Structure formats: structure tokens, C-alpha cells
Amino acid sequence: MSTGWSWDTIDREMDLMRLAALNHYWDRHPPLHLMVQSYLGIKPVSRSSISRQREADNTERDVQEFAEMFTAAGGISA
């Protein structure tokens, strides 16, 4: 999130040594959004495993529903 890098870039470029160096730098110079969050007293939201499972279920249904709508609209499915 703080770097703006894509998951693919992180997968290709990041290793544990670089991650440690980045975390060390961020310990001394936190990203702006973390400083603002701290200043405003915003706490991370804790999500239960049940809501995560519901999200996963919804995601699968959403993908299936999208594929059906795409095909119905004339799209070609693989």
C-alpha cells in the first residue's frame, strides 16, 4: 500500500532483506497515511473469520454471476 507497487512488482522485486530495510526505514519515517491515521486516532477494524468467509463466498458468487451476465450480453467465455 505504501509503495504504490503492484503485487506482481512486489513478487518479482521484494525479498526478505529488502523488506527488512524498508521496514527499518518506515520505523524512522512512517508513511503519511499511517501518521494521519495515528494523529486522528483511527484504529484498524478487526474483522471476524465469519465475515471473511462470507466475503469469500460472495466473491465466488459474484464472479459466477458476472460470467453469466457477460455471456448473456454476447461476451465469449473461455
TORKOLVO-210805 format. One line per field, with one value per residue: x negated, y negated, z of N, C-alpha, C, O, CB in turn. Coordinates in Angstrom, 2 decimals. Glycine has a CB too. Example, Ala and Ser with C-alpha at 12.3 -4.5 7.8 and 13.67 -1.06 7.14 Angstrom:
2
n.X	-13.19 -12.85
n.Y	5.69 2.25
n.Z	7.80 7.08
ca.X	-12.30 -13.67
ca.Y	4.50 1.06
ca.Z	7.80 7.14
c.X	-13.20 -12.90
c.Y	3.30 -0.03
c.Z	7.80 7.87
o.X	-14.24 -13.41
o.Y	3.32 -1.14
o.Z	8.46 8.04
cb.X	-11.31 -14.08
cb.Y	4.47 0.60
cb.Z	9.05 5.72
This chain:
78
n.X	-0.82 -1.87 -3.90 -2.90 -3.34 -2.59 -1.17 -2.50 -4.94 -6.00 -6.22 -8.18 -10.37 -10.81 -12.50 -13.39 -15.50 -15.33 -12.76 -13.14 -14.90 -13.23 -11.17 -12.69 -13.39 -10.80 -10.13 -11.55 -10.71 -7.66 -5.05 -2.91 -0.08 0.14 -0.77 1.21 3.44 2.75 2.59 5.25 6.40 7.49 8.45 7.48 9.85 11.16 11.78 14.01 13.57 15.82 17.06 15.07 15.22 17.79 17.36 15.57 17.26 19.19 17.61 16.98 19.56 20.16 18.30 19.18 21.75 21.10 19.78 21.92 23.61 21.91 21.64 24.34 24.62 23.40 20.72 17.72 16.94 14.23
n.Y	1.19 -1.26 -1.75 -1.86 0.05 2.77 6.05 7.92 6.65 6.49 9.21 9.93 8.24 7.90 9.07 10.78 9.36 6.81 6.13 6.00 3.81 1.81 1.80 0.99 -1.60 -2.72 -2.58 -4.72 -6.78 -7.04 -6.20 -8.72 -8.28 -6.57 -8.15 -10.14 -8.58 -7.75 -10.26 -11.11 -9.21 -6.88 -3.59 -0.32 1.81 4.70 7.76 10.45 14.02 15.16 13.10 12.77 15.26 15.09 13.02 14.29 16.28 14.65 13.45 15.57 16.19 13.73 13.63 15.78 14.88 12.56 13.73 15.09 12.92 11.60 13.47 13.62 11.09 11.29 11.73 13.67 16.61 18.33
n.Z	0.00 0.79 -0.98 -3.54 -5.36 -7.58 -6.94 -8.51 -9.08 -6.49 -5.95 -7.81 -7.21 -4.43 -1.57 1.51 2.72 1.55 2.36 5.15 5.27 4.22 6.14 8.36 7.55 7.41 10.09 11.14 9.48 9.01 6.64 5.23 5.36 7.55 9.63 9.67 10.27 12.85 14.15 13.98 15.52 14.49 14.54 13.44 11.81 13.18 11.74 11.72 11.37 10.31 8.81 6.91 5.63 4.57 2.77 1.00 0.00 -1.21 -3.14 -4.90 -5.81 -6.98 -9.08 -10.63 -11.25 -12.69 -14.89 -16.07 -16.76 -18.51 -20.60 -21.37 -22.42 -24.78 -24.69 -24.98 -23.37 -21.88
ca.X	0.00 -2.65 -4.84 -2.20 -3.75 -1.62 -1.54 -3.48 -6.23 -6.47 -6.60 -9.43 -11.46 -10.99 -12.97 -13.35 -16.49 -14.77 -11.63 -13.69 -15.41 -12.08 -10.53 -13.58 -13.21 -9.47 -10.13 -12.08 -9.98 -6.42 -4.28 -2.00 1.25 0.07 -0.87 2.53 4.29 2.38 2.96 6.70 6.85 8.25 7.99 7.80 11.06 10.94 12.84 14.12 13.37 17.12 17.26 14.11 15.75 18.91 16.77 15.04 18.42 19.76 16.71 17.18 20.88 20.07 17.57 20.08 22.81 20.51 19.54 23.22 24.05 21.00 22.02 25.66 24.51 22.72 19.29 17.26 16.26 13.21
ca.Y	0.00 -2.48 -1.95 -2.02 1.13 3.83 7.33 8.56 6.00 6.93 10.62 10.02 7.39 7.83 10.24 10.50 8.33 5.52 5.88 5.58 2.45 0.93 1.68 0.18 -2.98 -3.17 -2.79 -6.06 -7.73 -6.35 -6.75 -9.79 -7.81 -5.99 -9.26 -10.77 -7.64 -7.84 -11.59 -11.17 -8.17 -5.86 -2.23 0.68 2.57 6.13 8.48 11.83 15.05 15.39 12.11 13.09 16.39 14.57 12.28 15.27 16.88 13.64 13.25 16.68 15.98 12.55 14.00 16.63 14.01 11.72 14.56 15.33 11.67 11.34 14.37 13.22 9.85 11.57 11.94 15.04 17.12 19.35
ca.Z	0.00 0.95 -2.08 -4.80 -6.25 -7.82 -6.34 -9.39 -8.84 -5.18 -6.08 -8.58 -6.73 -2.98 -0.83 2.94 3.07 1.15 3.25 6.44 5.09 4.06 7.46 9.21 7.11 7.81 11.55 11.38 8.64 8.63 5.52 5.63 5.73 8.90 10.58 9.74 10.99 14.26 14.64 14.12 16.45 13.78 14.86 12.42 12.05 13.32 11.03 12.19 10.35 9.68 7.76 5.84 4.88 3.79 1.66 0.05 -0.65 -2.10 -4.26 -5.83 -6.43 -7.83 -10.29 -11.41 -11.74 -13.72 -16.07 -16.70 -17.38 -19.63 -21.68 -21.83 -23.17 -26.04 -24.48 -25.17 -22.18 -22.20
c.X	-0.86 -3.57 -4.15 -2.57 -2.62 -2.09 -2.60 -4.86 -6.82 -6.97 -7.95 -10.60 -11.77 -11.50 -13.03 -14.35 -15.94 -13.58 -12.11 -14.21 -14.27 -11.36 -11.37 -13.44 -11.86 -9.33 -10.58 -11.28 -8.68 -5.75 -3.21 -0.64 1.25 -0.05 0.48 3.48 4.02 2.82 4.46 7.26 7.68 7.64 8.35 9.05 10.71 12.10 12.84 13.91 14.68 17.34 16.29 14.61 16.93 18.40 16.25 16.19 19.03 18.89 16.90 18.51 20.84 19.36 18.46 21.19 22.30 20.29 20.85 23.74 23.20 21.38 23.38 25.62 23.75 21.22 18.94 16.53 15.32 13.58
c.Y	-1.25 -2.76 -2.28 -0.93 2.14 5.10 8.03 7.96 6.45 8.37 10.76 9.37 7.49 9.16 9.85 9.42 6.93 5.15 5.38 4.14 1.45 0.73 0.84 -1.30 -3.53 -3.31 -4.20 -7.13 -7.08 -7.01 -7.73 -9.26 -7.17 -7.08 -9.94 -9.88 -7.71 -9.16 -11.69 -10.11 -7.08 -4.50 -1.29 1.46 4.05 6.86 9.92 12.80 15.34 14.39 12.33 14.24 15.95 13.81 13.22 15.93 15.90 13.45 14.34 16.53 14.80 12.86 14.83 15.79 13.11 12.51 14.83 14.08 11.34 12.20 13.98 11.95 10.05 11.78 13.42 15.48 18.25 20.70
c.Z	0.00 -0.23 -3.39 -5.80 -6.43 -7.13 -7.18 -9.20 -7.52 -5.26 -6.79 -7.87 -5.24 -2.43 0.65 3.37 2.72 2.02 4.61 6.35 4.97 5.39 8.41 8.85 7.58 9.32 11.89 10.64 8.16 7.42 6.03 6.08 7.12 9.96 10.77 10.53 12.49 14.87 14.89 15.05 15.79 14.06 13.73 12.81 12.13 12.67 11.49 11.04 9.63 8.56 6.62 4.99 4.02 2.57 0.60 -0.70 -1.65 -3.33 -5.31 -6.56 -7.39 -9.14 -11.20 -12.05 -12.87 -15.01 -16.81 -17.40 -18.61 -20.83 -22.25 -22.67 -24.48 -25.91 -24.65 -23.92 -22.58 -21.64
o.X	-0.59 -3.97 -4.74 -2.15 -1.80 -3.26 -3.50 -5.85 -8.01 -8.01 -8.77 -11.72 -12.89 -10.99 -12.74 -14.06 -16.08 -13.40 -11.54 -13.98 -14.33 -10.99 -10.82 -13.37 -11.77 -8.49 -10.05 -11.19 -8.61 -5.86 -2.69 -0.10 2.27 0.51 0.86 4.24 4.95 3.37 4.90 8.46 8.49 6.44 9.41 9.28 10.04 13.26 11.78 14.06 14.67 17.77 16.64 14.45 17.05 18.94 16.46 16.10 19.35 19.41 16.98 18.59 21.40 19.78 18.49 21.53 22.98 20.58 20.88 24.25 23.72 21.43 23.57 26.47 23.49 20.53 19.79 15.62 15.60 12.83
o.Y	-2.20 -3.91 -2.92 -0.99 2.33 5.23 8.66 8.69 6.75 8.71 11.60 9.89 7.19 10.22 8.71 8.64 6.00 3.98 4.43 3.34 0.36 -0.39 0.05 -2.15 -4.65 -4.09 -4.82 -8.27 -6.62 -8.21 -7.58 -9.73 -7.21 -6.96 -10.29 -10.37 -7.74 -9.19 -12.29 -10.11 -6.43 -4.29 -1.43 1.74 4.58 6.62 10.55 12.44 15.74 14.77 12.09 14.22 16.38 13.95 12.99 16.12 16.27 13.29 14.03 16.71 14.86 12.39 14.60 15.96 12.92 12.02 14.81 14.17 10.86 11.70 13.99 11.75 9.09 11.98 14.29 14.80 19.01 21.66
o.Z	-0.74 -0.44 -4.26 -6.96 -5.54 -6.77 -6.63 -9.17 -7.44 -4.70 -6.42 -7.92 -4.83 -2.78 0.99 4.28 3.50 2.37 5.15 7.26 5.55 5.73 9.18 9.74 8.08 9.78 12.82 11.11 7.02 7.22 7.14 7.08 7.81 11.05 11.89 11.37 13.29 15.97 15.87 15.35 16.45 13.85 13.12 13.98 11.24 13.00 11.62 9.87 8.46 7.47 5.46 3.77 2.88 1.47 -0.59 -1.92 -2.78 -4.43 -6.50 -7.77 -8.48 -10.19 -12.41 -13.22 -13.87 -16.10 -18.04 -18.52 -19.62 -21.96 -23.47 -23.54 -25.21 -26.91 -24.48 -23.45 -23.50 -21.82
cb.X	0.93 -3.46 -5.68 -2.50 -5.00 -1.41 -0.30 -3.05 -6.08 -5.36 -5.52 -9.24 -11.16 -9.68 -14.37 -13.63 -17.84 -14.35 -10.78 -14.84 -16.32 -11.11 -10.29 -15.05 -13.32 -8.42 -11.04 -13.53 -10.86 -5.45 -3.61 -1.80 1.77 -1.12 -1.92 3.10 4.06 0.87 2.53 7.35 7.65 8.27 8.61 6.62 12.12 10.79 12.65 15.48 12.80 18.27 17.11 12.72 16.19 19.81 15.64 14.19 19.46 19.93 15.26 17.13 21.95 19.34 16.29 20.68 23.38 19.19 18.87 24.24 23.99 19.55 22.06 26.57 23.81 22.98 18.86 16.34 17.29 11.86
cb.Y	0.00 -2.41 -0.72 -3.37 1.83 4.07 8.24 8.43 4.47 6.81 11.39 9.38 6.00 7.44 10.74 11.77 8.59 5.56 7.15 6.53 2.36 1.51 3.07 0.64 -3.08 -2.20 -1.76 -6.13 -8.20 -6.33 -5.61 -10.76 -6.82 -5.02 -10.28 -11.04 -6.20 -7.66 -12.65 -11.04 -8.78 -6.14 -1.73 1.64 2.32 6.54 8.39 12.07 16.33 15.30 10.70 13.42 17.52 13.66 11.37 16.33 17.30 12.32 13.23 18.04 15.75 11.43 14.77 17.73 13.16 11.12 15.89 15.79 10.51 11.61 15.83 13.02 8.79 10.47 11.46 15.17 17.62 18.94
cb.Z	1.20 2.20 -2.27 -5.38 -5.70 -9.34 -6.19 -10.85 -8.87 -4.12 -6.86 -9.95 -7.05 -2.30 -1.36 3.71 2.33 -0.32 3.41 6.89 3.85 3.02 8.06 9.05 5.57 7.29 12.26 10.97 7.42 9.81 4.71 4.48 4.69 9.01 10.10 8.31 10.48 14.42 13.63 12.77 17.55 12.25 16.20 12.20 10.94 14.81 9.50 12.85 10.97 10.73 8.32 6.42 5.84 4.65 2.16 0.77 0.39 -1.36 -3.79 -5.09 -5.35 -7.11 -9.94 -10.52 -10.59 -13.23 -15.67 -15.65 -16.36 -19.21 -21.18 -20.63 -22.32 -26.98 -23.09 -26.43 -21.12 -21.68
